[in-house]
Amino acid sequence: MPSLVIKNLPPEIHRRLKAEAVKNHRSMTKQAIAELETGLLHIKPIRDFKPYKIDFKINDAWLNAAKRWGRK
């Protein structure tokens, strides 16, 4: 069976994983696997799409106008 080593795990993530493992009467490894399964099984795949093609050139003036419009 494949294995995974996680280095430099942030302390807060480690603390929460440990707390969940204790709450669920699991080892930290089993809890990490359960969390990964739960998270990954609920991800919907991105459907294929065709890139949007524009019929004009993007230049500095257009880009600056778009930035100004977005800041309103």
Secondary structure as UniProt FT lines:
FT   HELIX           11..23
FT   TURN            24..25
FT   HELIX           28..41
FT   HELIX           60..70
//
